[in-house]
């Protein structure tokens, strides 16, 4: 019996991962070794970019601060 599966393309997965703030470093295709087995998987290697500190710089102020600059 053949069953059709709904599977996202590699490009769509990459787009989804990038939209969530990840960087795709490598995609490895893993196919079954037997010719009769049509299983195929994708292994995505991703990383989260370094985060920039949200600490305020000296002399800066918040836009909604009641005191304003200075």
Protein Blocks (a to p, Z undefined) as FASTA:
>chain_A
ZZddddddfklmmmmmmmnopacfbdcddddfbfklccdcddddddddddddfbdcehia
cfklcklgZZ
